[in-house]
């Protein structure tokens, strides 16, 4: 792979402390100890959001590199043993197999990876969410790379004028489709507005072809065929010099848009931007949270992080999210707070329906 650098973010929920609130410090310590022993990596950070453990790693081996994925898997297995010993809630819940099969994709953990050549200055933002699903990135990624009202560079920076190519994944048909913005904007929005079925998988510059953003698009319920918790996705965004500025990448989260997830993975709620210290969702196991960690990549090293949403300028977004949460919660078990029935098929609702099957009768 030469001098090309790979940034890999691999996450899993392998035990909550207490309930679904946070990650026990012992799990963070074990992950750091385990990664520090590896000779595969250039650098790493261990971060948490809610009950999810996030491994942020740099290396020279490219995406989908089996030994790197095996390393992450072994970290999660080792941490799961600690979680079970401490009787943490849902210990190992994101690990859908007992045996590693060469790649963690499809095995439960969420994965976002990009391979790049470091520019003269290489700022990246790692977004980590809890209590929501991969479709949660559709709105902010569109705003970052497609909306001139959000990203001034689309208007005033010639390096952005050619626009960006969006790769979109269809969860149900398991297929991909590309859209070029600005000309395909309306077609793109037809699909990514349906966040339960379609998600933006990657974004590339049309001028240079360089990767701009990647997200995890693993859906646990479709992998397992049953409800095993929300997907809690991660996303990597490159910034500046041909990409959105850091402030433009963060700006979409000033509006806490509605995402699916929250309590029991069965409700719509506002995505609240928070610092790592405040990434402890407790109100109705929520509301959903997003953390943004900024790094300067420097010869393979992670310089940082900068905890962006600790900024007081996001206080109003958090207040708005609280107001939205108040309003949505008053609906109780009624839609639109509760997800529609298509999405509820992968929660515990089918068990209730099965229990009452004999009480339904035909209309004469």
C-alpha positions in Angstrom: 0.0 0.0 0.0 3.0 2.3 0.1 2.5 5.6 1.9 -1.2 5.5 1.6 -2.9 5.7 4.9 -6.1 3.9 6.0 -8.4 5.4 8.7 -10.6 2.7 10.2 -13.4 3.3 12.7 -14.9 0.1 14.0 -17.5 0.1 16.8 -19.6 -2.3 18.8 -21.9 -2.4 21.7 -20.6 -5.2 23.9 -22.1 -4.3 27.2 -23.8 -1.2 28.7 -23.1 0.4 32.1 -25.8 0.8 33.6 -28.4 -0.5 31.2 -27.8 1.2 27.8 -26.3 4.4 29.3 -22.5 4.2 28.9 -19.4 2.1 28.6 -17.7 0.8 31.8 -14.1 2.3 32.1 -12.7 -1.2 32.4 -13.7 -1.9 28.8 -12.0 1.3 27.6 -8.9 0.3 29.5 -8.9 -3.2 28.0 -9.4 -1.9 24.5 -6.5 0.6 24.9 -4.2 -2.2 26.3 -5.1 -4.6 23.5 -4.5 -2.1 20.7 -1.3 -0.8 22.2 0.2 -4.3 21.8 -0.5 -4.5 18.1 2.2 -3.9 15.5 -0.4 -3.4 12.8 -1.4 0.1 13.6 0.2 3.5 13.1 -1.9 5.0 15.9 -5.3 4.6 17.6 -7.8 6.2 19.9 -10.6 4.5 21.9 -13.8 6.6 22.2 -17.3 6.0 23.5 -20.7 7.3 22.8 -23.6 5.9 24.9 -23.0 2.2 25.3 -20.8 1.9 22.2 -17.1 1.3 22.1 -15.4 2.9 19.1 -11.9 2.0 17.9 -10.4 4.8 15.8 -7.3 3.3 14.0 -4.7 4.4 11.4 -2.6 1.9 9.5 -1.1 1.2 6.0 -3.0 -1.9 5.0 -6.0 -0.6 3.1 -9.7 -1.1 3.8 -11.2 -4.5 4.7 -7.7 -5.8 5.8 -8.4 -9.1 7.5 -5.7 -8.8 10.3 -6.9 -5.3 11.2 -10.5 -6.4 11.4 -9.4 -9.5 13.3 -7.6 -7.1 15.8 -10.8 -5.2 16.3 -12.8 -8.4 16.7 -10.4 -9.7 19.3 -10.7 -6.4 21.2 -14.4 -6.8 21.3 -14.2 -10.4 22.4 -11.8 -9.6 25.2 -13.9 -6.7 26.3 -17.0 -8.8 26.2 -15.5 -11.3 28.6 -15.0 -8.4 31.1 -18.6 -7.2 30.4 -19.9 -10.6 31.2 -17.8 -10.9 34.3 -19.3 -7.6 35.5 -22.8 -8.7 34.3 -23.1 -5.6 32.2 -26.3 -5.3 30.2 -26.3 -6.8 26.7 -22.8 -8.1 27.0 -21.6 -9.0 23.5 -24.9 -8.1 21.9 -23.4 -6.7 18.6 -21.3 -9.8 18.0 -23.5 -12.0 15.9 -21.1 -15.0 15.7 -18.6 -16.8 18.0 -16.0 -17.1 15.3 -14.2 -14.5 13.1 -14.6 -15.1 9.4 -12.0 -12.8 7.9 -13.9 -9.5 8.0 -16.2 -7.9 10.7 -18.6 -6.7 8.0 -21.8 -8.6 8.4 -20.8 -9.9 11.8 -22.4 -7.1 13.9 -19.8 -4.4 14.5 -20.2 -1.1 12.5 -17.3 -0.2 10.1 -16.4 3.0 8.3 -13.0 3.0 6.5 -11.2 5.2 4.0 -7.9 5.0 2.3 -6.1 8.2 1.4 -2.9 10.0 0.8 -2.3 12.7 3.4 -2.5 16.2 2.0 -0.3 19.0 3.3 -2.9 19.4 6.0 -5.4 16.6 6.6 -8.2 17.5 9.1 -10.9 14.8 9.6 -14.0 14.5 11.7 -15.2 11.2 13.2 -18.9 11.3 13.9 -20.2 8.6 16.3 -23.9 8.2 17.1 -25.9 6.2 19.7 -29.5 5.1 19.8 -30.1 5.4 16.0 -29.5 3.8 12.6 -27.3 4.4 9.5 -30.0 6.5 7.8 -29.3 9.2 10.5 -26.3 10.4 8.4 -28.4 11.1 5.3 -29.5 14.5 6.3 -26.2 15.9 7.5 -24.1 14.4 4.7 -26.5 15.9 2.1 -26.3 19.3 3.9 -22.5 19.1 4.0 -21.9 18.1 0.4 -25.0 19.2 -1.4 -26.7 22.2 0.1 -25.2 25.7 -0.6 -27.3 27.1 2.2 -25.2 25.0 4.6 -21.8 24.8 2.8 -20.8 28.2 1.5 -17.9 26.6 -0.3 -20.3 25.1 -2.9 -20.9 28.7 -4.0 -17.6 30.6 -3.4 -14.9 28.0 -3.6 -14.0 26.9 -7.2 -12.6 23.6 -5.9 -16.2 22.6 -4.9 -18.0 23.7 -8.0 -17.9 20.4 -9.7 -19.9 18.9 -6.8 -19.8 15.5 -5.3 -20.8 11.9 -6.1 -23.0 10.2 -3.5 -23.0 6.4 -3.3 -26.3 5.2 -1.8 -27.1 1.7 -0.4 -30.4 0.0 -0.6 -30.7 -2.1 2.6 -33.5 -4.3 1.4 -32.3 -5.1 -2.1 -28.7 -5.0 -1.1 -27.6 -2.8 -4.0 -25.8 0.5 -4.7 -26.6 3.5 -6.8 -24.6 6.7 -7.5 -25.9 10.2 -7.8 -23.9 13.2 -9.1 -24.7 16.5 -7.5 -25.9 19.1 -8.3 -27.7 17.7 -11.4 -29.0 14.6 -9.6 -30.1 16.4 -6.5 -33.9 15.7 -6.8 -33.3 12.0 -7.6 -31.0 11.7 -4.7 -33.5 13.2 -2.3 -36.2 10.8 -3.4 -34.1 7.9 -2.0 -32.2 9.3 1.0 -35.3 10.8 2.5 -36.4 7.2 3.1 -33.8 6.7 5.9 -35.1 3.3 6.9 -34.3 1.8 3.6 -31.5 3.9 2.0 -28.3 5.3 3.4 -25.4 7.3 2.0 -22.4 4.9 2.1 -19.8 7.2 0.7 -19.1 10.6 -0.9 -16.4 11.5 -3.4 -15.2 14.7 -5.0 -16.1 14.9 -8.7 -13.2 17.2 -9.4 -10.5 14.9 -8.0 -12.2 11.6 -7.4 -10.9 11.7 -3.8 -12.9 10.0 -1.1 -14.6 12.7 1.0 -16.8 10.8 3.5 -17.7 7.2 4.4 -20.3 5.8 6.8 -21.1 2.5 8.4 -24.2 1.0 6.8 -24.5 -2.2 8.8 -28.1 -2.9 10.0 -28.1 -5.3 12.8 -31.8 -6.3 12.5 -31.3 -7.3 8.9 -28.2 -9.2 9.7 -29.6 -11.1 12.6 -33.3 -11.3 11.4 -34.4 -10.0 14.8 -34.1 -7.0 17.1 -30.7 -7.0 18.7 -30.3 -3.3 19.3 -29.9 -0.2 17.1 -26.9 0.1 14.8 -25.4 3.2 16.3 -23.5 4.2 13.2 -20.1 6.0 12.7 -19.0 8.3 9.9 -15.7 9.8 8.7 -15.6 13.2 6.9 -12.5 14.9 5.4 -12.4 18.7 5.6 -10.9 21.7 3.9 -9.0 22.2 0.6 -11.5 20.7 -1.8 -13.9 19.5 0.8 -16.3 21.3 3.2 -14.6 23.4 5.9 -14.7 21.9 9.4 -17.4 24.4 10.4 -19.5 23.4 7.3 -19.2 19.7 8.3 -20.5 20.5 11.8 -23.2 23.0 10.8 -25.9 20.4 10.0 -26.0 19.2 13.6 -27.2 22.7 14.7 -30.6 21.4 13.7 -31.4 18.2 15.7 -33.2 16.3 13.0 -35.4 13.4 13.7 -33.9 9.9 13.5 -35.2 6.4 14.2 -34.0 4.6 17.3 -34.3 5.9 20.9 -36.0 3.6 23.4 -36.0 -0.1 22.3 -35.0 1.0 18.8 -38.7 1.7 18.2 -39.1 5.5 18.3 -38.3 8.7 16.4 -36.4 11.3 18.3 -34.0 14.3 17.8 -30.3 13.7 17.2 -28.7 15.7 20.0 -25.1 16.9 19.4 -23.1 16.5 22.7 -19.6 16.3 24.0 -18.1 13.0 25.0 -18.8 13.9 28.6 -22.5 14.3 27.9 -22.8 11.2 25.7 -24.8 9.3 28.3 -28.3 8.9 27.0 -30.6 8.3 30.0 -34.0 10.0 29.3 -36.1 7.2 27.9 -32.7 5.7 27.0 -32.0 8.8 24.9 -32.6 11.0 23.1 -30.3 9.8 20.4 -26.8 11.4 20.6 -24.0 12.3 18.2 -20.4 13.1 19.1 -17.9 14.7 16.7 -14.1 14.2 17.3 -11.7 16.1 15.1 -8.2 15.0 14.3 -5.3 16.2 12.3 -3.7 13.3 10.5 0.1 13.8 10.6 2.3 11.1 9.0 -0.1 8.4 10.1 -0.6 9.8 13.6 -3.9 11.0 15.1 -3.3 14.5 16.5 -6.3 15.1 18.8 -9.1 14.7 19.4 -10.9 18.0 19.4 -14.3 17.4 21.0 -16.3 19.7 18.7 -19.8 19.5 20.2 -18.5 20.6 23.6 -18.7 24.1 22.1 -21.3 26.3 23.9 -22.6 27.4 20.4 -24.4 24.0 20.3 -26.3 24.8 23.6 -29.3 26.0 21.6 -29.4 22.8 19.5 -29.4 20.8 22.7 -32.2 22.9 24.1 -34.2 22.5 20.8 -33.6 18.7 21.0 -35.0 18.7 24.6 -38.1 20.6 23.4 -38.6 18.1 20.5 -38.1 15.2 22.9 -40.8 16.7 25.2 -43.2 16.9 22.3 -42.5 13.5 20.8 -42.7 11.8 24.2 -46.3 13.1 24.7 -47.3 10.8 21.9 -46.5 7.8 24.0 -47.1 4.5 22.0 -48.7 6.4 19.1 -47.1 7.2 15.8 -45.3 9.3 14.7 -43.3 8.9 18.0 -43.3 5.1 17.6 -41.9 3.8 14.3 -44.2 2.7 11.5 -45.1 -0.9 11.3 -42.6 -1.7 8.5 -39.7 -0.8 10.8 -41.3 -2.3 13.9 -41.1 -5.7 12.1 -37.5 -5.9 13.5 -38.3 -5.1 17.1 -40.1 -7.3 19.6 -43.5 -6.3 18.2 -43.9 -9.5 16.1 -43.8 -11.5 19.3 -46.8 -9.6 20.6 -48.6 -10.1 17.2 -47.9 -13.9 17.3 -49.3 -14.1 20.9 -52.6 -12.6 19.7 -52.8 -14.4 16.4 -55.8 -16.6 17.4 -57.8 -13.5 18.4 -58.0 -12.0 14.9 -61.1 -12.9 12.9 -62.2 -12.2 9.3 -64.5 -9.4 8.4 -67.8 -10.8 7.1 
